[in-house]
Amino acid sequence: MRSEKETKRNLLIVSTSTVHGKPYLTYLTPEIEKHFEEVKELVFVPFARPSGLTWDAYTEVARKYFHTIGIHVKGVHEFDNMQEAIRNANGVFIGGGNTFVLLNELYENGLIETLRDQIHSGMPYMGTSAGSNMLGMTVNNTNDMPIVYPPSFDALGAVPFNINPHYLDPDPNSKHMGETRETRIKEYHIYNDKIVVGLREGSYLRVVGNQISLGGELTARIFEKGKDPYEVTTETDISFLIQ
């Protein structure tokens, strides 16, 4: 296990690929262009299969978007050797869908350790939704249904906390009587110690080495065991989450 001092992370941890009223990823284009500014070819991991899309169909969605910013995309499943594809990648994007399906496929295809090595060596990585969940210590704070059972809930551990994409605040006018996201995360902290970052729609974390900043228009909600949840404002340094 690397120490935090040894890592060269270059991550874009995004809550969602699509915000209301805008096409796929377009709201984030300036940030994506900056993140992948030296990347001409990108490996896409389509394993999360949103709405049951095939790997080929999901890869085509990503390919069409990245073509508009001059980046060629190839699905990891299109390579003869997936591990070699990740080791040789100039950058990797893992999209959203079902977190458990994604994690299970990463384990089944032997990509967990390969991705960890590449991430900590500085390869640019972007995740959205389920792809962002992968970067935490575990996937325990996903909102998804466990429709498959991966060998472990341990994720890539690229950052020493967990992520809750699509974080929703309670609606005081709603008649929904189920648990809120905050309630669920507090339940998690009965049994676990890791910090959880609630990322609202359109928000993202930039991680370069041991520096983290929050991007987007909205605040993020931080949950620490034994403390009241608190907000961090956008465009501020939140490197304390690592340091």
Secondary structure as GFF3:
##gff-version 3
##sequence-region A 1 243
A	DSSP	three_ten_helix	4	6	.	.	.	ID=ss1
A	DSSP	beta_strand	10	14	.	.	.	ID=ss2
A	DSSP	three_ten_helix	26	28	.	.	.	ID=ss3
A	DSSP	alpha_helix	29	35	.	.	.	ID=ss4
A	DSSP	beta_strand	41	45	.	.	.	ID=ss5
A	DSSP	three_ten_helix	50	52	.	.	.	ID=ss6
A	DSSP	alpha_helix	55	67	.	.	.	ID=ss7
A	DSSP	beta_strand	72	75	.	.	.	ID=ss8
A	DSSP	three_ten_helix	76	78	.	.	.	ID=ss9
A	DSSP	alpha_helix	82	87	.	.	.	ID=ss10
A	DSSP	beta_strand	92	94	.	.	.	ID=ss11
A	DSSP	alpha_helix	99	108	.	.	.	ID=ss12
A	DSSP	alpha_helix	112	120	.	.	.	ID=ss13
A	DSSP	beta_strand	125	128	.	.	.	ID=ss14
A	DSSP	alpha_helix	130	133	.	.	.	ID=ss15
A	DSSP	beta_strand	162	164	.	.	.	ID=ss16
A	DSSP	alpha_helix	181	191	.	.	.	ID=ss17
A	DSSP	beta_strand	196	198	.	.	.	ID=ss18
A	DSSP	beta_strand	204	208	.	.	.	ID=ss19
A	DSSP	beta_strand	211	215	.	.	.	ID=ss20
A	DSSP	beta_strand	220	223	.	.	.	ID=ss21
A	DSSP	beta_strand	230	232	.	.	.	ID=ss22
A	DSSP	three_ten_helix	239	241	.	.	.	ID=ss23
###
